[in-house]
Amino acid sequence: RDKENNKSKLSRGLKSVWQEFASDAVLELSDMLEAGREVASQVNKFHENIERSIDDTSVSSDCKGDVEAAIALCWREKQSSGWAHPAWREVYVYSQLCHAAICITGVSDGTTAPTAAMLSLDMALVMGAPISAVQPFLSVVEPYVRQAQGGRVDSRPDEDKQSCGRLLPAKLPGTEAGLSEACAISRICAGDITPKQFRKLHWKAEAPVIVTGAMKHWAAMTKWQDLDWWTSNFGHRNVPLEVGLSGEPGWEERVATVEEFVERYLRPSNMNAGGTVAYLAQHTLLDQIEALQADVEAPPFCDACSPEGVTMVNVWMGTSGTKTPLHFDSYDNFLCQVAGYKYIRLYAQRETPRLYVDRSAGGSSTRSQHNISQVDVGNPDTSAYPLFAEAQYTEAVLGP
């Protein structure tokens, strides 16, 4: 009886959220027709049935099939030619929200329904849905998902967590052998430089610097070190991963739950047990999981460097062995190392002629931006790229 009451309450909540969303949804039929009559036809099939399917499982089966067909159609379009028209993204998001509602209240069995619903909501966010559109659905569905999966609370002492790879090391394993003092990036304590001085001496002068102690008050500095904290609070959420080494056979992009990311990839890596390289790379995780925003804050130097302040926050999280090719960004960055350690190497703009930027046509969407070097910095082919050996650089290992 309690389960029936919970499901009835959930259905009412979802129906209310859906009605409000549908009335505000930016889904003009003319736009969908421009994007493709097939996708417009799919949306028309389930649009009228979605509210009834939330209440009536006999309607859900047909509606679920129509929704999944629309999702598959949008995904094929993205894989083949990208979403040139914004209607494709809107239809994809719209369909995933429908799918989440149907999974919880319709034909899916009690074991997989919460997982399927959460995946649909996260996929909508990962593929660019505004959090304002998805948050009402999350507020209804996520408590149900947590209840169905049971609470995950780990009260083991830090010593035990350290021994089984669930707590990131507070000190850099090994040494920083191989780093040259002559090439070291300069460091300064956060208390010894004002935002105005930072703007003049570093931002305008294009002189990189490591500012120490600027994040010591962040809650993330303690919370995010603990892998159990991630699984206990967000193990049910889904994130995009790059698995394997970029450019090598076997590399793929896939979606995994945070729990799988931790248990299958991060924890074995943390225990030096080898395993597969996996990387959550340049993802707007703080937009996807809003609760994380309270754990960080913008460095005070940001406002001094740009009137817009911080315009985007990305998160990188990965195993040992993750590598990013030598590249340049089209915007300025503050790289904040919250947990673990990262080796970085920087080349000034004047070194560009020696870095062999890949200007070839075609290829991946990443390389088509012409901002990536052809040189493997860790193992350079000096016969193919002879000038690279002359390029001057600075380097450092960043830690929390």
Summary of the structure (lengths in Angstrom):
residues: 400
radius of gyration: 24.1
end to end distance: 50.2
largest distance: 74.7
contacts: 1116
relative contact order: 0.08
helix: 50%
strand: 11%
